[in-house]
């Protein structure tokens, strides 16, 4: 009986260890315990490996993932400090014009006249006009909604 209890306890202990860390032996993403791994083609997302368990993370808006960060150092930094060469921040379908890298400009939303994109130093921000206003692509600003033809777009406000 004692041998049966020992075998059962060993089996339970092994199952518990496997349940607590199911990725430890078979996970190629977390080759190093307690580390960060970059996600290709992304400026702001990364994998954080804690005890070999992967978790997808994203830097706050406006920050880039710093591949040089060593765990537990904070892995996100300002774009001026962490360049995003060959990777893109894919928040929107919209891409700011190349000439907006050093300026500010507004552009119409592709399907809703109450929204617009504001390009600030080449980075798009999705903004919404105040109630009663709609985006006028000619004026490049929000104006009284009576002055804008929203019939060709989705006008849900």
Secondary structure as UniProt FT lines:
FT   HELIX           2..20
FT   TURN            21..26
FT   TURN            29..30
FT   STRAND          35..38
FT   TURN            40..41
FT   STRAND          45..50
FT   TURN            51..52
FT   STRAND          53..58
FT   TURN            61..62
FT   STRAND          63..65
FT   TURN            67..68
FT   TURN            71..72
FT   STRAND          76..78
FT   TURN            79..81
FT   TURN            85..86
FT   HELIX           98..100
FT   TURN            101..102
FT   STRAND          104..108
FT   TURN            113..114
FT   STRAND          115..120
FT   TURN            121..122
FT   STRAND          123..128
FT   TURN            131..132
FT   STRAND          133..136
FT   TURN            137..140
FT   STRAND          141..144
FT   HELIX           145..147
FT   TURN            151..152
//
